[in-house]
Amino acid sequence: TQLLEQSPQFLSIQEGENLTVYCNSSSVFSSLQWYRQEPGEGPVLLVTVVTGGEVKKLKRLTFQFGDARKDSSLHITAAQPGDTGLYLCAGGGETSGSRLTFGEGTQLTVNP
Amino acid sequence: SQTIHQWPATLVQPVGSPLSLECTVEGTSNPNLYWYRQAAGRGLQLLFYSVGIGQISSEVPQNLSASRPQDRQFILSSKKLLLSDSGFYLCAWSVPDGRLAITDTQYFGPGTRLTVL
C-alpha cells in the first residue's frame, strides 16, 4: 500500500509570511498532484508534476517534485488570506493506473 | 469545456434508509469515474472507480455500492445507511492519458454532504 504523509497537518500564519508544505512517501510515484479545497467544495487542481526534480511555479506558489519521485513540496511566498484552504497532495503510483493516493491534507489559515 | 455535476448537494437521512447519489459529466467521452469519501478537513478515501459502462472496482469493503448505467453517469447507492456512512462524498473524472506510468489528472465535482441520523 502506498502512503503519502503531509506535514504540517495545520498551519496558521500571518499575511505576508512564507510557508512550505511537505508531502513524503517511501514509495515512488509516477506523478504528483496538488489540490486546494475550500469548505463545502470539491478539490481544485493546482498543478501536476511528473518528472523527478521538476519545479513548477504558479504565481506565488512553487511546487517541486523530488529527484527520486518520492516526495514533493509546496512553497507559498507572501501568503494572503485568499490562500486559506485545505491543501492536498496526491500521488499516482507506477502500478496503480489511474488511481491516486491522497495525503491527509494541510489546513492552512492565513490571518489578515 | 467539461463540467461535472453532483446532486443532491446536501442530504440528511435516517439510519436504515436507502441512498442514491448521482454524478454526471459533460463535455467528454468515456471518462474514468471515481467516488471518494472525505472526513472533515482530511484526505480522500477512494471508494469506487470505473473505467467504462458497467465496470466497477471497489477499493474498500463497505455498506455502499456503485453503478455506471451510462457512459457519463456514476451512481453511489446503499440499501441501508449506517451512522458511519456520514461524510462528504466527492465524484471525480479523468480522461486516460494513454501514456504508460502517467496518472491521469482527476477533476472533482462540488460534493454531497451526507448526514445519517
Contacts between the chains, C-beta under 8 A, distances in Angstrom:
chain1	res1	chain2	res2	distance
A	6	B	43	7.9
A	29	B	103	7.8
A	30	B	101	4.4
A	30	B	102	5.9
A	30	B	103	5.4
A	31	B	102	6.2
A	31	B	103	4.7
A	33	B	103	7.8
A	33	B	105	6.5
A	33	B	106	7.6
A	35	B	108	7.8
A	40	B	111	7.1
A	40	B	113	7.0
A	41	B	110	5.9
A	41	B	111	6.6
A	42	B	90	5.4
A	42	B	92	7.6
A	42	B	108	3.4
A	42	B	109	5.3
A	42	B	110	5.3
A	42	B	111	5.1
A	43	B	44	7.6
A	43	B	90	7.5
A	43	B	108	5.0
A	44	B	108	7.3
A	45	B	105	6.1
A	45	B	106	7.6
A	45	B	107	6.6
A	48	B	105	5.5
A	50	B	102	6.4
A	86	B	41	6.1
A	88	B	43	6.2
A	88	B	44	7.1
A	90	B	44	7.9
A	90	B	106	7.7
A	91	B	103	7.7
A	92	B	102	7.3
A	92	B	103	2.2
A	92	B	104	7.7
A	93	B	103	7.3
A	94	B	101	5.1
A	96	B	103	7.4
A	97	B	103	7.6
A	98	B	32	5.0
A	98	B	49	7.2
A	98	B	51	7.5
A	98	B	94	5.8
A	98	B	96	6.5
A	98	B	103	6.2
A	98	B	104	4.7
A	98	B	106	7.9
A	99	B	46	6.3
A	99	B	49	6.3
A	99	B	59	7.9
A	99	B	103	7.6
A	100	B	46	7.5
A	100	B	103	6.4
A	100	B	106	6.1
A	102	B	43	4.3
A	102	B	44	4.5
A	102	B	45	7.9
A	102	B	46	8.0
A	103	B	43	5.6
A	104	B	42	5.5
A	104	B	43	4.2
A	105	B	41	6.8
A	105	B	42	5.9
A	105	B	43	5.2
A	107	B	41	5.6
